Amino acid sequence: MHQSTVLFALLAERALAWPTSKHQWPGWEGISHMVVFGDSYTTTGFNVTLAQPSRANPLGNPAYPGYTATNGPNWVDFLTTTYNATFLETINLAYGGATVDSALVKPYLPTVLSLKDQIYTEYLPKYSHHPPFFNWKQKSTLFASFFGINDIGNAYGSANASAILAQDIAEYAAMMDVLYKSGARNFLFLNVPPVNRSPLTVAQGSASQALEASTISAYNANITAMAANLSRTYTDATTFVFDTNRIFNQVLNNPCSHQETCPYKNTTDYCVGYENGTPSWYTLDAECGVPVDEYFWLNSLHPTFRMMNATARAIAKQLCR
């Protein structure tokens, strides 16, 4: 059996469509605060030393939608301001290029803050003690994490990828224990989208696509098992796993599978004229053929904001169950 098809460490159960524990869950309408960890699919460029969430900007800083990789709002933006069931304040500690632990899977730059860094250097000292500027409560706060894209992308071609990613998942689980011990009780995990279908991997050939796809499948199974184990270990913890992989595949196969993404005209390529962002969310460069928001891919790895809109809407629907 190829190493990439081996489930790294924790596989126990299939993906979950609802919380593994519901007796403590206040409902999506009961969530007033959110703390988010992730990479470029998640970051809005939040700086912990600047303005904190407020009525004027529930994401704190920078001005909405922030510095995203999607040429417009990302899933955190949409979930906080469009699909929130009540006023929601969000601390988004995500950092572009992040992996779970830089010591296990190196990011593209040594200055990138991993999940471990986001927790230990930002969340714990700044927010874990319920500061008055972000006075979160156990029951009404959701802790969301979206990792694996860079962990897999930077490791799946290695000869020892299975061992590396097993350690990576184990560290991911350990970091969730740290959050639980700090008071977190409600957890949302986004699994890894099919970046094997991104222009970046497609350009590397079918063998790379197949290898990354099987690695993603195994990693996602472990995320599901990790979430299940978390709520089994801590009976007052509620865990959700959102199937990002499924919704991305739906849209890549059929843009009109979701209303928000129906305008997509191109789901396979990106236009160089758009790859570094555009003046507006709907810019048209004649050389690109269609406006930037009608491309699924902004560049070789990141989707445009319409995909993030559909993702956030689907997350909110799951959280309402």
LINTA-V936844 format. One record per residue. N is the residue number from 1. RES is the residue in three letters. SS is DSSP state (h for helix, s for strand, l for the rest). OMEGA is omega in radians with two decimals (999 if undefined). D_LAST is the distance of its C-alpha to the last C-alpha in Angstrom with 1 decimal. Layout:
N;RES;SS;OMEGA;D_LAST  N;RES;SS;OMEGA;D_LAST
This chain:
1;MET;l;3.13;38.5  2;HIS;l;-3.07;38.0  3;GLN;h;-3.08;36.8  4;SER;h;3.13;33.9  5;THR;h;3.12;32.4  6;VAL;l;3.08;32.4  7;LEU;l;-2.84;29.2  8;PHE;l;-3.02;30.3  9;ALA;l;-2.81;29.5  10;LEU;l;-2.97;26.2  11;LEU;l;3.12;24.7  12;ALA;l;-3.00;23.2  13;GLU;l;3.10;20.0  14;ARG;l;3.14;18.3  15;ALA;l;-3.06;15.6  16;LEU;l;3.12;12.2  17;ALA;l;-3.14;9.1  18;TRP;l;-3.10;6.8  19;PRO;l;3.13;8.4  20;THR;l;3.07;11.8  21;SER;l;-3.02;12.0  22;LYS;l;-3.00;9.7  23;HIS;l;3.11;12.6  24;GLN;l;-3.04;13.5  25;TRP;l;-3.09;10.3  26;PRO;l;-3.01;10.8  27;GLY;l;-3.14;7.6  28;TRP;h;3.14;8.3  29;GLU;h;3.12;10.7  30;GLY;h;-3.13;12.4  31;ILE;l;-3.12;13.4  32;SER;l;-3.12;17.0  33;HIS;s;3.09;18.5  34;MET;s;3.06;17.9  35;VAL;s;-2.97;20.5  36;VAL;s;3.09;20.8  37;PHE;s;-3.13;23.1  38;GLY;s;-3.09;24.2  39;ASP;l;-3.05;26.9  40;SER;l;3.08;28.1  41;TYR;l;-3.00;24.8  42;THR;l;-2.99;23.4  43;THR;l;2.97;26.4  44;THR;l;3.13;27.3  45;GLY;l;-3.13;30.5  46;PHE;l;3.12;29.6  47;ASN;l;-3.04;32.7  48;VAL;l;-3.12;32.3  49;THR;l;-3.10;35.7  50;LEU;l;-3.04;35.0  51;ALA;l;3.12;33.0  52;GLN;l;-3.13;29.9  53;PRO;l;-3.13;26.7  54;SER;l;3.08;27.6  55;ARG;l;-3.12;26.9  56;ALA;l;3.10;29.3  57;ASN;l;-3.08;27.4  58;PRO;l;3.07;24.1  59;LEU;l;3.06;24.8  60;GLY;l;3.14;28.2  61;ASN;l;-0.22;30.5  62;PRO;l;3.12;31.7  63;ALA;l;-3.13;31.3  64;TYR;l;0.08;28.2  65;PRO;l;-3.12;27.2  66;GLY;l;3.13;29.4  67;TYR;l;-3.08;31.1  68;THR;l;3.10;28.8  69;ALA;l;-3.01;29.6  70;THR;l;-3.14;28.0  71;ASN;l;-3.09;30.5  72;GLY;l;-3.13;28.0  73;PRO;l;3.00;24.7  74;ASN;l;-3.02;22.6  75;TRP;h;3.12;18.9  76;VAL;h;3.08;19.3  77;ASP;h;-3.10;21.1  78;PHE;h;-3.11;18.7  79;LEU;h;-3.10;15.6  80;THR;h;-2.96;17.8  81;THR;h;-3.07;19.5  82;THR;l;-3.06;17.8  83;TYR;l;3.05;14.0  84;ASN;l;3.13;14.0  85;ALA;l;3.05;12.6  86;THR;l;3.12;15.7  87;PHE;l;-3.02;18.8  88;LEU;l;3.05;18.2  89;GLU;s;-3.03;21.2  90;THR;s;2.96;21.2  91;ILE;s;-3.09;23.8  92;ASN;s;-3.07;24.1  93;LEU;l;-3.11;26.5  94;ALA;l;-3.07;26.3  95;TYR;l;-3.10;29.7  96;GLY;l;3.13;30.9  97;GLY;l;-3.02;32.1  98;ALA;l;2.92;30.5  99;THR;l;3.13;30.2  100;VAL;l;-3.11;28.9  101;ASP;l;-3.09;32.5  102;SER;l;3.13;35.5  103;ALA;l;3.13;37.8  104;LEU;l;3.09;36.0  105;VAL;l;-3.08;35.3  106;LYS;l;3.02;37.4  107;PRO;l;-3.07;35.9  108;TYR;l;3.06;38.1  109;LEU;l;-3.13;39.6  110;PRO;l;-3.13;40.3  111;THR;l;-3.13;39.1  112;VAL;l;3.13;35.5  113;LEU;l;3.11;33.2  114;SER;l;3.01;31.2  115;LEU;h;3.14;28.0  116;LYS;h;3.10;30.4  117;ASP;h;-3.13;32.4  118;GLN;h;3.13;29.4  119;ILE;h;-3.00;28.5  120;TYR;h;-3.08;32.1  121;THR;h;-3.12;33.9  122;GLU;h;-3.07;31.4  123;TYR;h;-3.04;28.3  124;LEU;h;-3.11;30.2  125;PRO;h;-3.00;33.3  126;LYS;h;-2.94;31.8  127;TYR;l;-3.01;28.3  128;SER;l;-3.07;27.7  129;HIS;l;3.03;29.8  130;HIS;l;-3.11;27.8  131;PRO;l;-3.10;30.4  132;PRO;h;3.14;30.8  133;PHE;h;3.02;30.1  134;PHE;h;-2.98;26.6  135;ASN;l;-3.09;26.0  136;TRP;l;3.10;22.6  137;LYS;l;-3.11;21.2  138;GLN;l;-2.97;19.6  139;LYS;l;-3.00;16.5  140;SER;l;-3.13;15.9  141;THR;s;3.11;16.7  142;LEU;s;3.08;14.9  143;PHE;s;-3.05;17.4  144;ALA;s;-3.14;17.0  145;SER;s;3.14;19.5  146;PHE;s;-3.09;20.6  147;PHE;l;3.06;23.8  148;GLY;l;-3.10;25.8  149;ILE;h;-3.13;27.2  150;ASN;h;3.09;30.4  151;ASP;h;3.13;30.5  152;ILE;h;-3.08;30.7  153;GLY;h;-3.11;32.7  154;ASN;l;-3.05;35.3  155;ALA;l;-2.92;35.6  156;TYR;l;3.13;34.9  157;GLY;l;-3.12;38.5  158;SER;l;3.13;40.0  159;ALA;l;-3.12;41.8  160;ASN;l;-3.08;39.9  161;ALA;h;-3.10;36.5  162;SER;h;-3.14;34.9  163;ALA;h;-3.14;36.3  164;ILE;h;-3.08;35.4  165;LEU;h;3.01;31.8  166;ALA;h;3.08;31.6  167;GLN;h;-3.13;32.8  168;ASP;h;3.11;30.5  169;ILE;h;3.12;27.3  170;ALA;h;3.12;28.9  171;GLU;h;3.07;29.5  172;TYR;h;3.13;25.9  173;ALA;h;3.14;24.8  174;ALA;h;3.12;27.6  175;MET;h;3.07;26.5  176;MET;h;3.03;23.0  177;ASP;h;3.11;25.0  178;VAL;h;3.13;26.9  179;LEU;h;3.12;23.8  180;TYR;h;-3.11;22.6  181;LYS;h;3.09;26.2  182;SER;l;3.11;26.2  183;GLY;l;3.13;23.3  184;ALA;l;3.11;20.1  185;ARG;l;-3.13;17.3  186;ASN;s;-3.03;14.1  187;PHE;s;3.03;14.7  188;LEU;s;3.08;13.5  189;PHE;s;2.99;15.8  190;LEU;s;3.13;16.7  191;ASN;l;-2.98;18.9  192;VAL;l;3.11;22.2  193;PRO;l;-3.10;22.5  194;PRO;l;3.13;25.4  195;VAL;h;2.96;28.1  196;ASN;h;3.10;30.5  197;ARG;h;3.13;30.4  198;SER;l;3.08;31.4  199;PRO;h;3.14;35.0  200;LEU;h;-3.11;35.9  201;THR;h;3.11;35.3  202;VAL;h;-3.12;36.4  203;ALA;l;-3.12;39.7  204;GLN;l;3.05;40.3  205;GLY;l;-3.03;40.4  206;SER;h;-3.14;38.7  207;ALA;h;3.10;39.3  208;SER;h;3.10;37.5  209;GLN;h;-3.11;34.6  210;ALA;h;-3.14;34.4  211;LEU;h;3.13;34.8  212;GLU;h;3.13;32.1  213;ALA;h;-3.13;29.7  214;SER;h;3.09;30.2  215;THR;h;3.08;30.0  216;ILE;h;3.14;26.7  217;SER;h;3.14;25.4  218;ALA;h;-3.14;26.7  219;TYR;h;-3.13;25.5  220;ASN;h;3.07;21.9  221;ALA;h;3.11;22.1  222;ASN;h;3.04;23.3  223;ILE;h;3.11;20.5  224;THR;h;3.14;18.1  225;ALA;h;3.10;20.5  226;MET;h;3.14;21.0  227;ALA;h;3.13;17.4  228;ALA;h;3.14;17.4  229;ASN;h;3.13;20.8  230;LEU;h;-3.11;19.8  231;SER;h;3.05;17.3  232;ARG;h;-3.13;19.9  233;THR;h;-3.14;22.6  234;TYR;l;-2.98;21.0  235;THR;l;3.08;19.1  236;ASP;l;3.11;17.8  237;ALA;l;3.06;16.3  238;THR;s;-3.12;12.6  239;THR;s;3.02;12.7  240;PHE;s;2.95;10.7  241;VAL;s;3.10;12.8  242;PHE;s;-3.07;12.6  243;ASP;l;3.10;15.0  244;THR;h;-3.11;17.3  245;ASN;h;-3.10;20.0  246;ARG;h;-3.08;18.4  247;ILE;h;3.07;17.7  248;PHE;h;3.12;21.2  249;ASN;h;3.10;22.8  250;GLN;h;-3.08;21.3  251;VAL;h;3.10;22.8  252;LEU;h;3.13;26.0  253;ASN;h;-3.07;26.5  254;ASN;l;-3.10;25.7  255;PRO;h;-3.11;25.2  256;CYS;h;3.01;24.1  257;SER;h;3.07;21.1  258;HIS;l;-3.07;19.3  259;GLN;h;-3.06;20.8  260;GLU;h;-3.04;21.2  261;THR;h;-3.10;23.3  262;CYS;l;3.11;25.4  263;PRO;l;-3.12;28.4  264;TYR;l;3.08;29.0  265;LYS;l;-3.09;32.4  266;ASN;s;-3.11;33.0  267;THR;l;-3.08;30.6  268;THR;l;-3.04;33.3  269;ASP;l;2.95;35.6  270;TYR;l;3.13;35.9  271;CYS;l;-3.11;38.7  272;VAL;l;3.14;40.9  273;GLY;l;-3.11;41.3  274;TYR;l;-2.86;37.7  275;GLU;l;-3.14;37.0  276;ASN;l;-3.13;37.6  277;GLY;l;-3.07;35.8  278;THR;l;-3.10;37.1  279;PRO;l;3.08;38.1  280;SER;l;3.14;35.2  281;TRP;l;-3.01;31.8  282;TYR;l;-3.09;33.5  283;THR;l;3.04;37.0  284;LEU;l;2.96;39.2  285;ASP;l;-3.05;41.8  286;ALA;h;-3.13;44.0  287;GLU;h;3.14;44.7  288;CYS;h;3.06;41.0  289;GLY;l;3.14;40.9  290;VAL;l;3.13;37.6  291;PRO;l;-3.07;35.9  292;VAL;h;-3.10;34.1  293;ASP;h;3.08;30.6  294;GLU;h;2.95;31.4  295;TYR;s;3.01;31.7  296;PHE;l;-3.07;28.7  297;TRP;s;3.04;30.7  298;LEU;l;3.12;32.2  299;ASN;l;-3.02;34.4  300;SER;l;-3.06;34.7  301;LEU;l;-2.97;31.4  302;HIS;l;3.08;29.1  303;PRO;s;3.05;27.2  304;THR;l;-2.92;27.5  305;PHE;h;-3.12;25.0  306;ARG;h;3.10;23.6  307;MET;h;3.12;22.0  308;MET;h;3.09;20.5  309;ASN;h;3.13;19.2  310;ALA;h;3.13;17.4  311;THR;h;-3.13;16.0  312;ALA;h;3.13;14.7  313;ARG;h;3.14;13.1  314;ALA;h;3.07;11.3  315;ILE;h;-3.13;10.3  316;ALA;h;3.11;9.0  317;LYS;h;3.11;6.9  318;GLN;h;-3.12;5.5  319;LEU;h;3.13;5.5  320;CYS;l;-3.09;3.8  321;ARG;l;999;0.0
